[in-house]
Amino acid sequence: MRASKAKRLHRLLEALTAAEQIPQWVRTDSASTYPRGCKVVHRGKVWVSKYDGNVQEPGFSGWEEVK
């Protein structure tokens, strides 16, 4: 069940990013990760994930601020 939940989250995040409706970042675990290219808002800034399977908090490794 965790794998299907992760796949649904992955598809949802891709769809939201494609529509430029950028979601707030939420802490995840290894079953629910952010894909490369996914954009999130965290602490008032927009971030893009630099790799698939990202579970790090934006502002640290694995994310690049969108300017």
Secondary structure, 3 states (H helix, E strand, C coil): CHHHHHHHHHHHHHHHHHCCCCCECCCCCCCCCECCCCEEEECCEEEEECCCCECCCCCCCCEEECC
